[in-house]
């Protein structure tokens, strides 16, 4: 049986690799490795993962080449981290050792950056050069839009294949399997049967972009403050209760969020990074975020969503805006009207479908190489 090395470091990469793992187990000997947040996500999912950080003390190109040579896989499938080099070293190792490598793009952002020597906190340097020193044999992308953006960044179309996004296909199936009792219990445990349940999906903008945290014109902190002020004003005028579950991104410091959340007369906050996020989405009446995968997942489930990007001062990267399915909210005044529309029952649910058969498509591409 041929061996496939699966690896991810970021949460998004862990998602797409998780979606592929079960299917690949049917025809390959799967070697699953993870790092940092991805390793933790694999463990939480109950997958037989090993921590590359315990195997390699200092991760660099030479140590990763040695690592891959020892495992001797027939093929490699990875995520695409935007601020870590491990996957990039694996692609180089595959090139040196003659092992085919494939990388799955999980999000509609930072297209070419993921294949450069730079991280997100050095995005200004990347935009000046747009060089792609680290490339797998094939980059597997979600749709034609993503392919076009990759090409605009200078990545050769010969390396890009449109396969669909395996995690979104897998995710919708798993959400549909959640029983109604669990959904009702989660909703009631936070609202006590009074008022709406809103989930605020945060993003690690401050941590990821570092000194360049104002890159988008906002951070998760400024967006949450606007959201809080607007919700406080609306609930005080209307005198009704709202419960808000804040979901920090796995990369965020949860202690900072504990200090940030302050209940008001009508708003009760809950910090939840433990509950299975699929259950949180299925139970919510509304999901508010910026541009994260959490927001896309919610839209895929037919939920009412709000993309708050107050202060945005560059091209909007939110894919649902680009597809004409959602209009991002860019000002506080607009956000006030948007939230009022929701409570008045005038905010439409998003109708978004993704290409099907992504898992099958990726498996078929891999089979052609081994």
C-alpha positions in Angstrom: 0.0 0.0 0.0 1.4 3.4 -1.0 2.1 6.0 1.7 0.7 9.5 1.9 2.1 12.2 4.2 -0.5 14.6 5.4 0.5 17.8 7.2 -1.0 21.1 8.4 0.0 23.8 10.8 -2.8 26.4 10.6 -6.5 25.8 11.5 -7.6 26.1 7.9 -5.0 23.6 6.8 -6.1 21.2 9.5 -9.7 21.5 8.3 -9.0 20.5 4.7 -6.6 17.7 5.8 -9.2 16.4 8.2 -11.8 16.3 5.4 -9.4 14.2 3.3 -8.0 11.9 6.0 -10.9 9.5 6.2 -11.2 9.0 2.5 -7.5 8.6 1.9 -7.3 5.9 4.6 -9.2 3.7 2.3 -6.5 3.4 -0.3 -3.3 4.7 1.4 -1.2 4.2 4.5 -1.8 7.6 6.0 1.0 9.3 7.9 -0.6 12.3 9.7 1.6 15.0 11.2 0.7 18.4 12.6 2.1 21.4 14.3 0.8 24.0 16.7 -2.9 24.7 16.3 -3.4 22.1 13.6 -1.9 19.4 15.8 -4.4 20.3 18.5 -7.3 20.3 16.1 -6.3 16.8 14.8 -6.1 15.6 18.4 -9.5 17.0 19.2 -11.0 15.3 16.1 -9.6 12.0 17.4 -7.2 11.5 14.6 -4.0 9.5 15.0 -1.7 12.5 14.6 2.0 13.0 15.5 3.6 16.3 16.5 6.4 17.4 14.2 7.7 19.7 16.9 8.6 16.7 19.0 10.3 15.0 16.1 12.3 18.0 14.8 13.8 20.3 17.4 14.7 23.0 14.9 12.6 23.2 11.8 14.5 24.3 8.7 14.9 23.1 5.2 17.6 20.6 6.0 15.9 19.0 9.0 12.6 18.8 7.0 14.3 17.1 4.1 15.7 14.5 6.5 12.3 14.1 8.1 10.6 13.5 4.8 13.4 11.1 3.6 13.0 9.0 6.7 9.2 8.7 6.3 9.7 8.0 2.6 6.1 8.7 1.5 4.9 8.2 -2.1 3.1 11.5 -2.1 2.5 14.5 0.2 -0.7 16.6 0.8 -0.5 19.7 3.0 -2.3 22.9 4.0 -1.0 26.3 3.1 0.1 28.4 6.1 0.4 32.1 5.7 2.9 32.6 8.5 4.8 29.4 8.9 7.6 27.8 6.8 7.1 24.0 7.6 4.8 23.2 4.6 7.1 25.3 2.3 10.1 23.2 3.4 8.1 20.1 2.7 7.4 21.1 -0.9 11.1 21.8 -1.3 11.9 18.4 0.2 9.6 16.8 -2.2 11.3 18.6 -5.1 14.7 17.4 -3.9 13.6 13.8 -3.1 11.4 13.3 -6.2 8.2 13.0 -4.1 5.1 14.7 -5.6 3.6 17.4 -3.3 0.1 18.9 -3.3 -1.1 21.9 -1.3 -4.8 22.7 -0.6 -5.8 26.3 -0.5 -8.5 26.7 2.2 -9.4 30.4 2.0 -9.9 33.2 -0.5 -7.1 35.3 0.8 -3.3 35.7 0.7 -3.1 33.7 -2.5 0.5 34.1 -3.6 1.9 35.1 -0.2 1.5 31.5 1.0 4.1 30.4 -1.5 6.7 33.1 -0.9 9.4 33.5 1.7 7.3 36.0 3.6 4.6 35.8 6.3 1.5 37.8 6.7 3.2 40.3 8.9 5.6 41.0 6.0 2.9 41.4 3.4 4.2 44.8 2.3 7.5 43.3 1.3 5.8 40.5 -0.6 3.6 42.9 -2.5 6.7 44.7 -3.7 8.3 41.5 -5.0 5.6 38.9 -5.6 8.1 36.1 -5.8 7.1 32.5 -5.1 10.2 30.6 -4.0 8.2 27.7 -2.5 5.8 25.8 -4.8 4.3 22.3 -4.5 3.8 20.3 -7.7 0.1 21.3 -7.7 -1.9 23.9 -5.8 -5.5 22.7 -5.4 -7.9 25.7 -5.2 -11.6 26.2 -4.4 -12.9 27.7 -7.6 -12.1 29.7 -10.8 -12.0 32.9 -8.8 -9.2 31.6 -6.6 -7.3 30.4 -9.6 -7.6 33.8 -11.3 -6.3 35.5 -8.1 -3.4 33.1 -7.9 -2.5 33.9 -11.5 -2.8 37.7 -10.8 -0.2 37.2 -8.1 2.1 35.6 -10.6 1.7 31.9 -9.9 1.9 29.8 -13.1 -1.5 28.4 -14.1 0.2 25.1 -14.9 0.5 24.5 -11.1 -3.1 25.4 -10.2 -6.0 23.0 -10.3 -9.6 23.8 -9.5 -10.8 20.9 -7.3 -13.3 22.5 -4.9 -12.9 23.0 -1.1 -13.0 19.6 0.6 -13.6 20.9 4.1 -16.7 22.9 3.2 -18.2 19.8 1.6 -17.4 17.7 4.7 -18.5 20.5 7.1 -22.0 20.8 5.7 -22.5 17.1 6.0 -21.4 17.0 9.6 -23.6 20.0 10.6 -26.6 18.2 9.1 -25.9 15.3 11.4 -26.3 17.3 14.6 -29.5 16.4 16.4 -32.1 19.0 17.2 -32.0 18.3 20.9 -28.4 19.4 21.2 -29.1 22.6 19.2 -32.0 23.4 21.5 -30.0 22.7 24.6 -27.1 24.9 23.5 -29.4 27.8 22.6 -31.4 27.6 25.9 -28.2 27.3 28.0 -27.2 30.7 26.8 -30.5 32.5 26.5 -32.7 30.8 29.1 -35.4 31.0 26.5 -35.2 34.8 26.3 -34.0 36.7 23.3 -31.7 35.9 20.4 -28.4 34.1 20.4 -25.6 35.9 18.4 -22.2 34.4 17.8 -19.3 36.8 17.3 -16.6 35.1 15.3 -13.2 36.8 15.9 -10.0 36.7 13.9 -6.4 36.9 15.0 -5.6 40.1 13.0 -3.6 41.8 15.7 -1.4 38.7 16.4 -1.1 37.7 12.7 -0.2 41.1 11.2 1.9 42.3 14.2 3.2 45.8 13.6 1.1 45.9 10.5 -2.1 45.1 12.3 -3.9 48.1 10.8 -3.4 46.6 7.3 -7.1 46.3 6.7 -8.1 49.5 8.4 -9.5 47.6 11.3 -8.6 44.9 13.8 -10.7 42.3 15.7 -10.6 44.7 18.7 -12.0 47.7 16.8 -14.7 45.6 15.1 -15.8 44.1 18.4 -16.0 47.5 20.1 -18.2 48.8 17.3 -20.4 45.7 17.5 -20.7 46.1 21.3 -21.6 49.8 21.1 -24.2 49.2 18.4 -25.8 46.3 20.1 -25.9 48.1 23.4 -27.6 51.1 21.9 -30.2 48.9 20.1 -31.1 46.7 23.1 -31.3 49.7 25.5 -33.7 51.5 23.2 -35.8 48.4 22.5 -35.4 47.0 26.1 -34.9 43.4 25.1 -32.3 40.8 26.0 -29.6 39.4 23.7 -27.0 36.7 24.4 -23.6 36.9 22.6 -21.2 33.9 22.4 -17.8 35.1 21.4 -15.7 32.5 19.6 -12.0 33.4 19.6 -9.9 32.1 16.8 -7.6 29.3 17.9 -4.6 31.5 17.5 -5.9 34.2 19.9 -5.2 34.7 23.5 -8.4 33.8 25.4 -7.3 35.6 28.5 -7.4 38.9 26.7 -10.9 38.2 25.6 -11.9 37.4 29.2 -10.9 41.0 30.1 -12.7 42.5 27.1 -16.2 41.1 27.7 -18.4 43.3 29.9 -22.2 42.5 30.3 -24.7 45.3 30.0 -28.2 45.6 31.2 -29.5 43.7 28.2 -26.5 41.9 26.8 -25.0 38.8 28.3 -21.6 37.7 27.0 -20.2 34.2 26.9 -16.7 33.2 25.9 -16.7 29.8 24.3 -13.7 28.1 22.7 -14.6 24.7 24.0 -17.9 23.7 22.4 -17.8 22.0 19.1 -18.0 25.0 16.7 -20.4 23.2 14.4 -22.9 23.1 17.2 -22.4 26.8 18.0 -23.1 27.7 14.3 -26.1 25.4 14.1 -27.6 26.9 17.4 -27.0 30.6 16.6 -29.7 32.9 15.3 -27.1 35.3 13.8 -23.4 35.1 13.2 -21.3 38.3 13.1 -17.7 38.4 12.0 -15.3 39.9 9.5 -14.1 37.6 6.7 -13.2 34.4 8.5 -13.9 30.8 7.5 -16.3 30.7 10.5 -18.5 33.2 8.7 -18.3 31.2 5.4 -19.3 28.0 7.2 -22.3 29.8 8.7 -23.4 31.1 5.3 -23.0 27.6 3.9 -25.5 26.4 6.6 -28.0 29.0 5.5 -27.5 31.2 8.6 -28.0 34.9 8.7 -24.6 36.6 8.8 -23.1 40.0 9.0 -19.6 40.8 7.7 -18.5 43.8 9.8 -15.5 45.6 8.2 -15.9 49.1 9.6 -12.8 51.1 8.6 -11.8 48.9 5.7 -9.4 51.0 3.5 -8.3 48.5 0.8 -10.0 46.0 -1.6 -12.5 43.9 0.2 -11.3 40.3 0.3 -14.5 38.7 1.6 -15.4 36.1 -1.1 -19.2 36.3 -0.5 -19.0 40.1 -1.2 -17.1 39.4 -4.4 -19.7 36.8 -5.5 -22.5 39.3 -4.9 -24.1 37.2 -2.1 -23.4 39.5 0.9 -22.7 43.2 1.2 -20.1 43.8 3.9 -20.9 46.6 6.4 -18.2 49.3 6.2 -19.4 52.1 8.4 -20.9 52.3 11.9 -24.0 54.0 10.7 -24.6 51.3 8.1 -23.9 48.7 10.8 -26.6 50.3 13.0 -29.2 50.0 10.3 -28.1 46.5 9.4 -28.5 45.2 13.0 -31.8 46.9 13.3 -33.0 45.2 10.2 -32.0 41.9 11.7 -34.0 42.4 14.8 -36.9 43.5 12.7 -36.8 40.3 10.7 -35.6 41.9 7.5 -32.1 40.4 7.1 -32.1 37.7 4.4 -30.3 34.4 4.8 -27.5 33.8 2.4 -27.9 31.3 -0.3 -24.5 30.0 -1.1 -23.5 26.7 -2.5 -20.0 25.3 -3.1 -18.7 23.0 -5.8 -19.3 19.4 -4.8 -17.1 16.3 -5.1 -13.9 18.2 -3.9 -12.8 15.2 -1.9 -13.2 12.9 -4.9 -11.5 15.4 -7.2 -8.4 15.7 -5.0 -8.1 11.9 -4.5 -8.3 11.5 -8.3 -5.6 14.1 -8.9 -3.3 12.3 -6.4 -3.9 8.9 -8.0 -2.7 10.3 -11.3 0.7 11.0 -9.7 1.4 7.7 -7.9 
